[in-house]
C-alpha cells in the first residue's frame, strides 16, 4: 500500500492529481498505486466529460451556437488538464518526426521547445475536437461528450498495458509502463461501448429495441481510438524502446479526437 489508507482510493486520488487540475495530495507513490491510477483513468475521463457536458448544456440553454460552445469546451478541457496531454502530443510527434537515433529522439521529446510538427499535431487535434464537439452539441449529445473524453483516457490506460515497456529508466513512463492488465483495458472498452450505445439511444428517435447504429457508432469510437493508441505505442516501442509520460498524453489526445469524431457521426 502507498501512503496509508485503502490502495484503490489512493490510486484514484493519484489519478485525479495526475490527470486533472485538482490539487489533491498524492502521498507516497509506488508502482502498485500508479497501476491503480492508470486503471482509474477512464473514470476520471467520465468525470471530466461530465463537466464538459454540463457546460455544453448550459451554454445551449443560454442560446450560444454549437460552434462557439465547442470552442469553449476545447479550451475548458485544456484548462482542466493543465494542457499536459497536448504538450505530450507535441513532444511525441516532434520526437517521432525527428528520424534520429533513439537517445536523440528522447532528448527532443524532453526538450521544452516545440517544433513545427508538434504545433501541427496540436492544431489538427483541436480542430477535430472542435468540429466533433460542435456536431454533438447541435444534436444535444451530452452523454456522448462524456464518453468521448473517457475513451481518450482509456488511451492512457492502454499505453500502460502489460508488455509495453518504458523508454527511460526514470520518469512517469517508467513508473506506469506495463502495470495495467489487458483484462482491465478490455473491461473499460466494453463498458464504454455499452455506455456510448445507451447515450446514442438517448438522442435518437424513440422506438422499441436498440438500433444497431448506436452500437456500431459506439463500437467504432472505442475500437478506433484504441487501435490508434496501440499503433502509436507500437511505433514508440520501435523508435524509442518504449513509452514515456509524453506518449501517454499523445495517446489520450489522439483517442479523444477519434472517439469524438466517430460519436458525432449522424
C-alpha positions, 0 to 999 in steps of 0.5 A: 500500500502507498501512503496509508489508507485503502490502495484503490482510493489512493490510486484514484486520488493519484489519478485525479492529481495526475490527470486533472487540475485538482490539487489533491495530495498524492502521498507516497507513490509506488508502482502498485498505486500508479497501476491503480491510477492508470486503471482509474483513468477512464473514470476520471475521463467520465468525470471530466466529460461530465463537466464538459457536458454540463457546460455544453448544456448550459451554454445551449440553454443560454442560446450560444451556437454549437460552434462557439460552445465547442470552442469553449469546451476545447479550451475548458478541457485544456484548462482542466488538464493543465494542457499536459496531454497536448504538450505530450502530443507535441513532444511525441510527434516532434520526437517521432518526426525527428528520424534520429537515433533513439537517445536523440529522439528522447532528448527532443521529446524532453526538450521544452521547445516545440517544433513545427510538427508538434504545433501541427499535431496540436492544431489538427487535434483541436480542430477535430475536437472542435468540429466533433464537439460542435456536431454533438452539441447541435444534436444535444449529445451530452452523454456522448461528450462524456464518453468521448473524453473517457475513451481518450483516457482509456488511451492512457490506460492502454499505453500502460498495458502489460508488455509495453515497456518504458523508454527511460529508466526514470520518469512517469513512463517508467513508473506506469509502463506495463502495470495495467492488465489487458483484462482491465483495458478490455473491461473499460472498452466494453463498458464504454461501448455499452455506455456510448450505445445507451447515450446514442439511444438517448438522442435518437428517435424513440422506438422499441429495441436498440438500433444497431447504429448506436452500437456500431457508432459506439463500437467504432469510437472505442475500437478506433481510438484504441487501435490508434493508441496501440499503433502509436505505442507500437511505433514508440516501442520501435523508435524509442524502446518504449513509452514515456509520460509524453506518449501517454498524453499523445495517446489520450489526445489522439483517442479523444479526437477519434472517439469524438469524431466517430460519436458525432457521426449522424 
